[in-house]
Structures are given as structure tokens and as C-alpha cells.
Amino acid sequence: MREIVGMSELIFDELTGLMTPYHFYESARRLRSWADRKGQPLALIAIRLPEMTDDELVACSRELNSELRGGDLLARMGERVFVLLLVGDEVGAGHLVFRLSNTVKPKLEFQTTLLSNEEEITSGLDRLGV
């Protein structure tokens, strides 16, 4: 008998409540389209987490989520890798990384790249090693 996956399992990570990769790609495509129409830049930030317990992972994801703006997309892409997509340039992404690195504990590793016009999200993720 085939198991049917619930829609919420496709959208939200079971442990952290963050977007799953599936939902991230769908949402990122819409944000990319909007940004292109408005002439706005997009920045991708890879967030690598140290070893932590599930409780620490949940707390960290909540702290990260609480620091974001409404249109920012935060997803869990791997066991210890989150990705953040935001409307903004390198300066705006740098400010956000600075704020996150000073408010979210434990210490996280951030890597940022700016997406060129109409560039696929996957190529930006490739540059970040995600």
C-alpha cells in the first residue's frame, strides 16, 4: 500500500517548522518573478549550523525566523544547513548577517551571494555549496 504524504510535510520541516526545499523552490520562483518585475536585487544567504541537539536546532530556527522581514524566505535545506532568500543587495544582506550573527546563538557560519537578473535560484545555491 502506498503512503500518501500530507501537504504540510511538503511545505514545512517537521522539526524546525521552516520551509522544506520543495516549498522554498516554489516560493523562491514567485519571489524571483516579483523582484525581476520591480527591478529589485535578490540575495541568498547560506547558514551553516554547528552540531546541536534537536532542541537547540528548534530554538535557533525560531530565533532566525523572528529576525526576518515578512517577505524573506527561510528554509531548512539539509541537516545543518539553512538558506535565506531576501529582496536586497549585498549591503542589505551584509546588515542582516551582522544582525543575525550578533543576536542568534550559537555561532553560525554565513555565506552570501547576490543573484543576477533572472538567474536561477539553483545556480546561486550551487555557488554557496548548498
C-alpha positions as CSV (number, residue, x, y, z in Angstrom):
1,M,0.0,0.0,0.0
2,R,1.3,3.4,-1.0
3,E,1.7,6.0,1.8
4,I,0.3,9.4,1.0
5,V,2.4,12.4,2.2
6,G,0.4,15.2,3.8
7,M,0.7,18.6,2.2
8,S,2.1,20.1,5.4
9,E,5.0,17.6,5.2
10,L,5.8,19.1,1.7
11,I,5.7,22.7,3.0
12,F,7.2,22.7,6.5
13,D,10.1,20.9,8.0
14,E,8.8,18.5,10.7
15,L,11.3,19.5,13.4
16,T,12.0,23.2,12.8
17,G,8.8,24.4,11.2
18,L,10.9,26.1,8.5
19,M,10.2,25.7,4.7
20,T,11.2,22.4,3.1
21,P,13.3,22.6,0.0
22,Y,10.2,21.8,-2.1
23,H,8.3,24.8,-0.7
24,F,11.4,27.0,-0.8
25,Y,11.9,26.5,-4.6
26,E,8.2,27.2,-5.3
27,S,8.2,30.3,-3.1
28,A,11.6,31.4,-4.5
29,R,10.4,31.2,-8.0
30,R,7.5,33.6,-7.2
31,L,9.8,36.0,-5.3
32,R,12.3,35.9,-8.2
33,S,9.5,36.8,-10.7
34,W,8.3,39.7,-8.4
35,A,11.8,41.0,-8.0
36,D,12.5,40.9,-11.7
37,R,9.3,42.9,-12.4
38,K,10.2,45.5,-9.8
39,G,13.9,45.7,-10.7
40,Q,14.9,44.6,-7.2
41,P,18.0,42.5,-6.4
42,L,17.9,39.2,-4.6
43,A,20.4,37.9,-2.1
44,L,20.9,34.3,-1.0
45,I,22.5,33.5,2.4
46,A,23.6,30.0,3.3
47,I,23.6,29.4,7.1
48,R,25.6,26.5,8.4
49,L,25.0,25.4,11.9
50,P,27.3,23.7,14.3
51,E,26.5,20.3,15.9
52,M,23.5,20.8,18.1
53,T,20.6,18.9,19.8
54,D,17.2,18.9,18.3
55,D,16.0,21.4,21.0
56,E,18.9,23.8,20.2
57,L,18.1,23.4,16.4
58,V,14.4,24.3,17.1
59,A,15.5,27.3,19.3
60,C,17.9,28.5,16.6
61,S,15.4,28.3,13.8
62,R,12.9,30.3,15.9
63,E,15.5,33.0,16.7
64,L,16.4,33.3,13.0
65,N,12.8,33.4,11.9
66,S,12.0,36.2,14.5
67,E,14.7,38.4,12.9
68,L,13.4,38.3,9.4
69,R,11.1,40.6,7.4
70,G,7.8,39.3,6.1
71,G,9.0,38.6,2.5
72,D,12.2,36.8,3.4
73,L,12.2,33.1,2.8
74,L,14.0,30.8,5.3
75,A,14.3,27.1,4.6
76,R,16.0,24.0,6.0
77,M,17.9,22.6,3.1
78,G,19.9,19.9,5.0
79,E,20.5,18.5,8.4
80,R,22.6,21.6,9.4
81,V,22.1,24.0,6.5
82,F,19.5,26.7,6.3
83,V,19.0,29.0,3.3
84,L,17.7,32.5,3.4
85,L,16.4,34.4,0.3
86,L,15.7,38.1,0.6
87,V,15.0,41.1,-1.5
88,G,18.0,43.2,-1.2
89,D,21.5,43.9,-2.3
90,E,24.9,42.9,-0.8
91,V,24.8,45.8,1.7
92,G,21.3,44.8,2.9
93,A,22.4,41.1,3.1
94,G,25.5,42.2,5.0
95,H,23.5,44.1,7.5
96,L,21.2,41.2,8.1
97,V,24.1,38.8,8.5
98,F,25.7,41.2,11.0
99,R,22.4,41.4,13.0
100,L,21.8,37.7,12.9
101,S,25.4,36.9,14.0
102,N,25.0,39.2,17.0
103,T,21.6,38.0,18.1
104,V,21.3,34.3,17.3
105,K,23.3,31.9,19.4
106,P,25.2,29.6,19.0
107,K,27.7,30.9,16.5
108,L,26.6,30.3,12.9
109,E,28.5,30.4,9.7
110,F,27.1,32.7,7.0
111,Q,27.9,32.9,3.3
112,T,26.2,35.3,0.9
113,T,25.8,35.7,-2.8
114,L,23.8,38.2,-4.9
115,L,21.7,36.7,-7.7
116,S,22.0,38.4,-11.1
117,N,18.8,39.4,-13.0
118,E,16.7,36.4,-13.9
119,E,19.4,34.0,-12.6
120,E,18.0,30.6,-11.4
121,I,18.0,30.1,-7.7
122,T,19.8,26.8,-8.1
123,S,22.9,28.4,-9.6
124,G,23.1,30.8,-6.6
125,L,22.8,27.8,-4.3
126,D,25.5,26.0,-6.3
127,R,27.9,28.9,-5.7
128,L,27.1,28.7,-2.0
129,G,27.7,24.9,-2.0
130,V,24.2,24.1,-1.0
